[in-house]
């Protein structure tokens, strides 16, 4: 994998992690009930999706 591809993989990982962090912060501060649960699950899925990109950029 070229260094440029690793850079883009790391950018995707950083973006997913930042968006998931903002989403979970919003979910905990401003929402309740089912909406909070759905937003938390979406943030968790984004963090799981971020993991392969982060590992890819480190290899």
MOGIKA-V482293 format. One line per field, one symbol per residue. phi: phi as a letter, one per 20 degrees, with the letter a starting at -180 (. if undefined). A space follows every 50 residues. Layout:
phi->???
This chain:
phi->.fgfffffffffffffffffffffffffedcbmfffffffffffffffff gffffffee
